[in-house]
Amino acid sequence: MAKTLKVKLVRSLIGRLPKQKKTIEALGLKKIGQVIEIQDNPQSRGMIEVVKHMIEVSEM
């Protein structure tokens, strides 16, 4: 069974770099406080690393 991660957007996208905005969009986050569940794999870990200062991550 694959692990999942809970990802919550806690910081605004205002004034962020285009790469960071696109990464947040690719994760599926739109609003502050929104929580999503994603598969724990190297691709999602890489995206999380790019925007780690804007999100909270917890393992399920």
N, CA, C and O of each residue as an XYZ file, in Angstrom:
240
protein
N       0.843     -1.193      0.000
C       0.000      0.000      0.000
C       0.884      1.252      0.000
O       1.804      1.372      0.809
N       0.601      2.157     -0.895
C       1.406      3.372     -1.024
C       1.073      4.363      0.083
O      -0.081      4.503      0.490
N       2.106      5.047      0.559
C       1.901      6.078      1.572
C       1.320      7.320      0.925
O       1.517      7.573     -0.263
N       0.604      8.086      1.724
C       0.109      9.369      1.246
C       0.584     10.471      2.180
O       0.910     10.234      3.343
N       0.614     11.662      1.645
C       1.013     12.837      2.400
C      -0.135     13.829      2.414
O      -0.824     14.004      1.409
N      -0.341     14.475      3.548
C      -1.292     15.574      3.642
C      -0.499     16.861      3.461
O       0.490     17.091      4.157
N      -0.930     17.686      2.537
C      -0.242     18.942      2.248
C      -1.243     20.076      2.437
O      -2.340     20.049      1.880
N      -0.851     21.074      3.232
C      -1.717     22.218      3.513
C      -1.001     23.503      3.118
O       0.148     23.723      3.501
N      -1.682     24.352      2.351
C      -1.137     25.653      1.964
C      -1.323     26.627      3.108
O      -2.449     26.861      3.549
N      -0.216     27.207      3.601
C      -0.301     28.110      4.753
C       0.195     29.524      4.441
O       0.035     30.422      5.268
N       0.787     29.739      3.281
C       1.277     31.068      2.905
C       0.694     31.478      1.555
O       0.369     30.630      0.723
N       0.567     32.774      1.354
C       0.009     33.330      0.128
C       0.958     33.160     -1.057
O       2.171     33.034     -0.888
N       0.387     33.160     -2.248
C       1.169     33.090     -3.480
C       1.584     34.474     -3.975
O       2.345     34.583     -4.936
N       1.095     35.521     -3.333
C       1.395     36.882     -3.762
C       2.897     37.150     -3.643
O       3.497     36.933     -2.590
N       3.490     37.623     -4.732
C       4.899     37.983     -4.742
C       5.858     36.812     -4.864
O       7.067     36.999     -4.728
N       5.360     35.625     -5.115
C       6.226     34.450     -5.242
C       6.754     34.319     -6.667
O       6.220     34.914     -7.603
N       7.796     33.543     -6.805
C       8.369     33.292     -8.123
C       7.408     32.470     -8.980
O       6.647     31.662     -8.449
N       7.434     32.667    -10.290
C       6.547     31.900    -11.173
C       6.695     30.386    -10.999
O       5.704     29.659    -11.070
N       7.919     29.906    -10.772
C       8.138     28.468    -10.576
C       7.394     27.975     -9.332
O       6.821     26.885     -9.341
N       7.404     28.779     -8.262
C       6.725     28.382     -7.037
C       5.214     28.384     -7.232
O       4.528     27.489     -6.737
N       4.686     29.374     -7.945
C       3.243     29.432     -8.212
C       2.798     28.220     -9.025
O       1.762     27.618     -8.741
N       3.595     27.865    -10.043
C       3.253     26.721    -10.887
C       3.337     25.409    -10.105
O       2.551     24.492    -10.340
N       4.275     25.324     -9.192
C       4.419     24.113     -8.381
C       3.219     23.945     -7.457
O       2.694     22.840     -7.322
N       2.781     25.026     -6.823
C       1.599     24.974     -5.962
C       0.378     24.565     -6.774
O      -0.428     23.751     -6.322
N       0.240     25.126     -7.967
C      -0.867     24.780     -8.858
C      -0.796     23.306     -9.262
O      -1.823     22.629     -9.313
N       0.404     22.809     -9.547
C       0.585     21.408     -9.949
C       0.239     20.456     -8.797
O      -0.230     19.341     -9.027
N       0.473     20.900     -7.567
C       0.097     20.078     -6.414
C      -1.413     20.029     -6.238
O      -1.937     19.116     -5.600
N      -2.114     21.012     -6.801
C      -3.569     21.042     -6.700
C      -4.085     21.971     -5.616
O      -5.249     21.885     -5.225
N      -3.229     22.858     -5.128
C      -3.633     23.796     -4.079
C      -4.033     25.129     -4.699
O      -3.393     25.613     -5.632
N      -5.112     25.717     -4.160
C      -5.603     26.984     -4.694
C      -5.766     28.036     -3.611
O      -5.473     29.207     -3.850
N      -6.226     27.651     -2.428
C      -6.532     28.615     -1.378
C      -5.739     28.311     -0.116
O      -5.402     27.160      0.161
N      -5.448     29.354      0.639
C      -4.780     29.182      1.920
C      -5.698     28.363      2.831
O      -6.897     28.628      2.915
N      -5.135     27.389      3.496
C      -5.902     26.522      4.382
C      -6.404     25.255      3.712
O      -6.882     24.345      4.390
N      -6.302     25.184      2.400
C      -6.743     23.996      1.670
C      -5.794     22.837      1.949
O      -4.575     23.011      1.972
N      -6.367     21.646      2.161
C      -5.580     20.447      2.434
C      -5.853     19.434      1.329
O      -7.000     19.206      0.946
N      -4.781     18.831      0.825
C      -4.915     17.779     -0.183
C      -4.128     16.560      0.272
O      -3.257     16.658      1.137
N      -4.440     15.418     -0.313
C      -3.675     14.196     -0.082
C      -3.027     13.805     -1.401
O      -3.689     13.733     -2.436
N      -1.720     13.553     -1.348
C      -0.995     13.139     -2.550
C      -0.173     11.900     -2.233
O       0.126     11.612     -1.074
N       0.187     11.175     -3.283
C       1.023      9.987     -3.126
C       2.432     10.390     -2.720
O       2.952     11.402     -3.188
N       3.044      9.603     -1.856
C       4.423      9.854     -1.434
C       5.357      9.168     -2.425
O       5.567      7.957     -2.360
N       5.914      9.957     -3.345
C       6.859      9.443     -4.327
C       7.921     10.511     -4.584
O       7.756     11.650     -4.146
N       8.992     10.175     -5.274
C      10.059     11.154     -5.496
C       9.598     12.435     -6.210
O      10.121     13.515     -5.934
N       8.631     12.323     -7.118
C       8.161     13.499     -7.838
C       7.446     14.467     -6.893
O       7.704     15.670     -6.927
N       6.556     13.950     -6.059
C       5.844     14.841     -5.141
C       6.781     15.376     -4.068
O       6.613     16.512     -3.627
N       7.764     14.588     -3.637
C       8.754     15.080     -2.664
C       9.567     16.228     -3.254
O       9.913     17.173     -2.545
N       9.873     16.150     -4.546
C      10.609     17.220     -5.215
C       9.796     18.501     -5.277
O      10.330     19.588     -5.051
N       8.507     18.383     -5.581
C       7.643     19.561     -5.610
C       7.518     20.175     -4.221
O       7.525     21.396     -4.071
N       7.404     19.329     -3.217
C       7.304     19.811     -1.838
C       8.565     20.570     -1.449
O       8.486     21.590     -0.765
N       9.706     20.093     -1.870
C      10.983     20.741     -1.544
C      11.053     22.169     -2.110
O      11.625     23.061     -1.483
N      10.470     22.376     -3.294
C      10.505     23.689     -3.939
C       9.693     24.725     -3.156
O      10.059     25.900     -3.119
N       8.599     24.295     -2.533
C       7.692     25.238     -1.849
C       7.536     24.920     -0.367
O       6.500     25.229      0.222
N       8.542     24.313      0.243
C       8.436     23.874      1.634
C       8.188     25.015      2.616
O       7.657     24.786      3.703
N       8.563     26.235      2.251
C       8.355     27.387      3.123
C       6.918     27.905      3.077
O       6.554     28.776      3.867
N       6.092     27.378      2.157
C       4.718     27.851      1.990
C       3.674     26.821      2.416
O       2.480     27.121      2.438
N       4.117     25.609      2.754
C       3.175     24.523      3.045
C       3.536     23.816      4.341
O       4.643     23.953      4.861
N       2.566     23.054      4.851
C       2.794     22.135      5.954
C       2.540     20.731      5.427
O       1.561     20.503      4.717
N       3.408     19.793      5.766
C       3.287     18.421      5.280
C       3.230     17.475      6.474
O       4.003     17.603      7.423
N       2.295     16.516      6.411
C       2.253     15.470      7.435
C       2.018     14.131      6.746
O       1.313     14.049      5.740
N       2.613     13.097      7.298
C       2.456     11.754      6.732
C       1.201     11.112      7.290
O       0.788     11.380      8.418
N       0.607     10.259      6.473
C      -0.610      9.574      6.904
C      -0.296      8.128      7.180
O      -1.184      7.365      7.557
